[in-house]
Each structure stands twice: as structure tokens, then as C-alpha cells.
Amino acid sequence: MPELLHTLYVDLASATANRSYPIQIGHGLIADASIWQPLVEGRGVILVTDDQVGPLYGEAVKAALIGAGQLTEVVLSAGEAHKDMTSIQQILDAALQNKHERSSLFVALGGGVVGDMTGFAAACFLRGADFVQVPTTLLAQVDSSVGGKTGVNHAMGKNLIGAFHQPRQVVIDLDTLSTLPAREFAAGLAEVIKYGLIRDAEFFVWLTANAEALNSRDATALAFAIERSCAIKAAVVAADEREGGVRAHLNFGHTFGHAIERIQGYGEWLHGEAVAAGMVLASRLSVLQGTLESRVVDDLMALNQAVGLPVSLPADMTAQALLEAMGSDKKVSGGKVRYIMLSQLGEAVVTENVTEDDIARVIDA
Ligand SMILES: NC(=O)c1ccc[n+]([C@@H]2O[C@H](COP(=O)([O-])OP(=O)(O)OC[C@H]3O[C@@H](n4cnc5c(N)ncnc54)[C@H](O)[C@@H]3O)[C@@H](O)[C@H]2O)c1
């Protein structure tokens, strides 16, 4: 039986438009026709998935799309290597060749790669069609499906082509996590831990106490961790949709993390793994700057280890290589790298006052 546990809202109401949307969290939601009916009644649907998720969950979604108009399914090759304009072309070709109209609804069934690309294709299709996120990885459920950042990679770097395009709804079916490989699951936990570090000290303490339950994918623990994570992300996005201010806090650990991914070549470490090591370095930097107690770094390392995440750089990576790679991160503003630091557990701040020497010291620590 489907069970809707939580409905949260990303509050984007303004004087001129209300683009607020619900995030629904529960069990069996993808197969629940009552979730789909208000979304799809009488309109065409372009269901986008990948060749790993499609065979697992595609049929359940299609069977629940009762009352929808024409249905077109697009199955992309799975993986970050396919997050490119060729896949966008594939989605748009299918939508156009099947004569979909702007009223059709794009549905993203998959991880962050499918979600980012479906959202971008929807933003481009006939100058903007609606889309719904149905995230099936932990990372996508707690992070990429909420907030409207969509896009693809370019040879010059990750996520360089894209658009802000908010979904109409996010449908999080906790049951889909049962098939997620262990490494992907742990990588998603890195972003969950991040929310505790930047916004909610109590949540961080709860995560530490419940690491075992999370590792075993205990349904109650997962539902709480995902709800709390989505609530934090929703609040940050509502406060700063286009990343002019506080939304940058969500990049905690990511400047280091992106640099690790760039040096290694994407695909060696998962994004969440690189972010996990990056958060340790960013926390150490905060200690070095005198804003954070070193105890927090110890607690973070213990938590990372408890859930199977790295706590330091890959063995063969030098401080010099990391520094160079960080300089070319796209979060550089006016030639300066902005660092997200912790002023205390549960509170993030942005600073540019970090020297190369500081970075070298935390890397070598
Ligand atoms: N838009 C944003 O705000 C935002 C935020 C963070 C990350 N991202 C993006 O998200 C992407 C990473 O997303 P991801 O970690 O979900 O990776 P992913 O989409 O590549 O999924 C990881 C792998 O798991 C498979 N998979 C997905 N769900 C599954 C399930 N339930 N069972 C079995 N296998 C399943 C996929 O087919 C894929 O092979 C990156 O491209 C990143 O840039 C975007």
C-alpha cells in the first residue's frame, strides 16, 4: 500500500508569480495513481529515465499514469559520461517527433544525471515545459531534485551549460533506494551530513547516533534523514533561488571536492565521496581560521568513517595539484576562490580570506 509520509513545500511565491511546489516523501509513491492523476490528467507525458533505472521502475510509473494523454518514453544511457548535449538532443527529438506540445509534462525518473538533463530539456522545449522530479538515488532525493538547477556537462567542465528551471513537484519514493548500490548510497549520505554541518547541529548529532540504522537503510531513519535534508534545502532555495547569497552554503566541501574529481578524472571517486573528503578539509580550514572547535573535525571524520566515506585525499594527490585544480573551479568569483567555512557546527559562512598557504597546511595536516 502506498504511504505518503511527508509533504514539504519549496516556497517560491512572489508578488508576480507563485512557483512554489511540493516535495512528497513516502513509500510506493511512484506506483500510486492518486499522486500522478492531478499532474498528468489530459496531458502528454515524456518519461525520461536511464537504462539502469528504467527496467527497475519504468513499468510501475507507466502503469500509474492513468488519464494521461500520449506517453513517450526516452531511455538514456546511464552515467555521468552521458550527461551531455547528445542526450538532450535525444530527449528533444523524441518530444518533437511525437508531436508533444508545451502542455506536455516531462517526468525525470532516475538519479541526478537524469534529473538535471530532463529539467534542462524541459526548460528548452518550446521555450519551457513543466517537469516533475522522481529521484531514485539518495543524492538526488536529498539534493539535486530540489532547487531547479538543471543542465549538462561540457568538455571544459561540469554543469557548465544549463538553466534554472524549477520542477512542478518532487516525488520521493523511499522504496526505490532498496536497489541502490552501496557506494551510491554512501555518496548520498555525504550531502545529508553536509546539511547538519551547515544548518543543523542537532541533526548532525542525530546522524552520528543513527549511523548504523542509516547504513542498514532502516526505513524510519531514512525517512527522517531525507525529510530533514529536503526541508533544509527547500528553505535555503526559498531564501536564495539563484545563488546570490546563502545558497552558496550548499557548496560546503565542494570546492575541494570538485578539485579532487577534476584531478582524478570524473568517475574514479563518486561526487559524494569527493565532497566527504572536501568537507573534512573545509572543516580543518575553519579550525585553522579560528572559527571552529577541532572536536567537530574529529566528529565529522568519525561519522564519515562510520558510513563508509573517505576522510582524506586520495593517496597519490599532491597539495600543489589540488591548489591548481581549485583555481579553475567555476565557483571562482572575480578571480578569487570563495570558501564556505563553518563558524560553528550547524552554521556556515563565506570567506575569500584564505591563502594558498592555509590550504597547503590543511592538506598536509
Ligand atoms: N541540480 C543540482 O542541484 C545537483 C546537485 C547535486 C548533484 N547534481 C548532479 O547529480 C549528478 C549525480 O547524481 P547521482 O549521484 O544520482 O548519479 P546518477 O544519476 O549517475 O546515478 C548513479 C547510478 O545509479 C543508478 N541508479 C539510480 N537510481 C537507482 C536505483 N534506485 N537503483 C539502482 N540503480 C540506480 C543510475 O542508473 C546510475 O548508474 C551529477 O551529474 C551532479 O552534477 C545536481
The ligand as an SDF file (V2000), in Angstrom:
LIG
                    3D

 44 48  0  0  0  0  0  0  0  0999 V2000
   20.8800   20.0310   -9.7580 N   0  0  0  0  0  0  0  0  0  0  0  0
   21.5130   20.0470   -8.6080 C   0  0  0  0  0  0  0  0  0  0  0  0
   21.2630   20.9080   -7.7450 O   0  0  0  0  0  0  0  0  0  0  0  0
   22.5370   18.9930   -8.3250 C   0  0  0  0  0  0  0  0  0  0  0  0
   23.0190   18.8230   -7.0230 C   0  0  0  0  0  0  0  0  0  0  0  0
   23.9170   17.7780   -6.7860 C   0  0  0  0  0  0  0  0  0  0  0  0
   24.3110   16.9480   -7.8420 C   0  0  0  0  0  0  0  0  0  0  0  0
   23.8190   17.1560   -9.0940 N   0  0  0  0  0  0  0  0  0  0  0  0
   24.2050   16.2860  -10.2080 C   0  0  0  0  0  0  0  0  0  0  0  0
   23.7300   14.9780   -9.9340 O   0  0  0  0  0  0  0  0  0  0  0  0
   24.5190   14.0470  -10.6610 C   0  0  0  0  0  0  0  0  0  0  0  0
   24.8280   12.8660   -9.7790 C   0  0  0  0  0  0  0  0  0  0  0  0
   23.6200   12.2470   -9.4370 O   0  0  0  0  0  0  0  0  0  0  0  0
   23.5730   10.7580   -8.8540 P   0  0  0  0  0  0  0  0  0  0  0  0
   24.5960   10.6230   -7.8060 O   0  0  0  0  0  0  0  0  0  0  0  0
   22.1790   10.4760   -8.5680 O   0  0  0  0  0  0  0  0  0  0  0  0
   24.1520    9.8890  -10.0720 O   0  0  0  0  0  0  0  0  0  0  0  0
   23.4450    9.1310  -11.3020 P   0  0  0  0  0  0  0  0  0  0  0  0
   22.2480    9.8130  -11.7530 O   0  0  0  0  0  0  0  0  0  0  0  0
   24.5320    8.8970  -12.2960 O   0  0  0  0  0  0  0  0  0  0  0  0
   23.0420    7.7410  -10.6480 O   0  0  0  0  0  0  0  0  0  0  0  0
   24.0470    6.8740  -10.1990 C   0  0  0  0  0  0  0  0  0  0  0  0
   23.8730    5.4690  -10.7810 C   0  0  0  0  0  0  0  0  0  0  0  0
   22.8490    4.8050  -10.0630 O   0  0  0  0  0  0  0  0  0  0  0  0
   21.8750    4.2660  -10.9650 C   0  0  0  0  0  0  0  0  0  0  0  0
   20.6280    4.3130  -10.2130 N   0  0  0  0  0  0  0  0  0  0  0  0
   19.8510    5.3830   -9.9660 C   0  0  0  0  0  0  0  0  0  0  0  0
   18.8530    5.0580   -9.1420 N   0  0  0  0  0  0  0  0  0  0  0  0
   18.9670    3.7440   -8.8920 C   0  0  0  0  0  0  0  0  0  0  0  0
   18.2180    2.8340   -8.1080 C   0  0  0  0  0  0  0  0  0  0  0  0
   17.1660    3.2270   -7.3630 N   0  0  0  0  0  0  0  0  0  0  0  0
   18.6040    1.5370   -8.0860 N   0  0  0  0  0  0  0  0  0  0  0  0
   19.7040    1.1290   -8.7990 C   0  0  0  0  0  0  0  0  0  0  0  0
   20.4590    1.9580   -9.5380 N   0  0  0  0  0  0  0  0  0  0  0  0
   20.0750    3.2450   -9.5780 C   0  0  0  0  0  0  0  0  0  0  0  0
   21.9530    5.1500  -12.1700 C   0  0  0  0  0  0  0  0  0  0  0  0
   21.4790    4.4830  -13.3100 O   0  0  0  0  0  0  0  0  0  0  0  0
   23.4420    5.4480  -12.2520 C   0  0  0  0  0  0  0  0  0  0  0  0
   24.1100    4.4030  -12.8900 O   0  0  0  0  0  0  0  0  0  0  0  0
   25.7460   14.8030  -11.1260 C   0  0  0  0  0  0  0  0  0  0  0  0
   25.6640   14.9950  -12.5190 O   0  0  0  0  0  0  0  0  0  0  0  0
   25.6680   16.1310  -10.3950 C   0  0  0  0  0  0  0  0  0  0  0  0
   26.2240   17.1930  -11.1500 O   0  0  0  0  0  0  0  0  0  0  0  0
   22.9490   18.1570   -9.3420 C   0  0  0  0  0  0  0  0  0  0  0  0
  1  2  1  0
  2  3  2  0
  2  4  1  0
  4  5  1  0
  4 44  2  0
  5  6  2  0
  6  7  1  0
  7  8  2  0
  8  9  1  0
  8 44  1  0
  9 10  1  0
  9 42  1  0
 10 11  1  0
 11 12  1  0
 11 40  1  0
 12 13  1  0
 13 14  1  0
 14 15  2  0
 14 16  1  0
 14 17  1  0
 17 18  1  0
 18 19  2  0
 18 20  1  0
 18 21  1  0
 21 22  1  0
 22 23  1  0
 23 24  1  0
 23 38  1  0
 24 25  1  0
 25 26  1  0
 25 36  1  0
 26 27  1  0
 26 35  1  0
 27 28  2  0
 28 29  1  0
 29 30  1  0
 29 35  2  0
 30 31  1  0
 30 32  2  0
 32 33  1  0
 33 34  2  0
 34 35  1  0
 36 37  1  0
 36 38  1  0
 38 39  1  0
 40 41  1  0
 40 42  1  0
 42 43  1  0
M  CHG  2   8   1  16  -1
M  END
$$$$
